[in-house]
Amino acid sequence: KAGVTQTPRYLIKTRGQQVTLSCSPISGHRSVSWYQQTPGQGLQFLFEYFSETQRNKGNFPGRFSGRQFSNSRSEMNVSTLELGDSALYLCASSLHWWTGVENEQFFGPGTRLTVL
Amino acid sequence: GENVEQHPSTLSVQEGDSAVIKCTYSDSASNYFPWYKQELGKGPQLIIDIRSNVGEKKDQRIAVTLNKTAKHFSLHITETQPEDSAVYFCAASWDYGGSQGNLIFGKGTKLSVKP
């Protein structure tokens, strides 16, 4: 079974540009979560999608947005890039989003975004 | 909101020794505590998790203990091997509209196992 795939793996942008990152979850998984990882702040939750609906959102500005398609694939977009947006963006998929069920999150390898 | 603190930030042990990483959380409503291992160039991988209705869980050389009263949980790795070298993250989450997607992570522990 293929794991979580993220494209592209590396990306270089300049300040003010926008960027779109893509995540394909494990086949059959319907929940996708996004995280930002930086040396200073560590792993921070961005948002979670299930059945094309955003279920949870972390404490990030509105420049960060996402969406999920009917096939569970997800994209996240960052507009008006800032230097501080340089980070590893991780996507994780899981079967469900409700509690009470074993619901392990499987992470992809991430997209390394560098903002110059 | 929830806050997870993790110690130590770096840990160096000799092969065969044990390693212990500790985390504390602030929100008593947290009920799920996973541990992830992240190797260079890879995403985090779940190695063990524990729920608040269990005090201890073991999987071969890895064990996790949870003390709900003190709000802390620990990862224990016995008989460490060089391939255990990685960054380890603890995390916590709780019921939030029925979702457990919003994991709150500790800052990570870089474990080095010296042959």
Interface residues (C-beta under 8 A of the other chain):
Chain A: V4 S31 S33 Y35 G42 L43 Q44 F45 E48 F50 R55 N56 G58 L90 A92 S94 W97 W98 T99 N103 E104 Q105 F106 F107 G108 P109 G110
Chain B: N31 Y32 P34 Y36 G41 K42 G43 P44 Q45 L46 D49 F89 A91 D95 Y96 G97 G98 S99 Q100 G101 N102 L103 I104 F105 G106 K107 G108
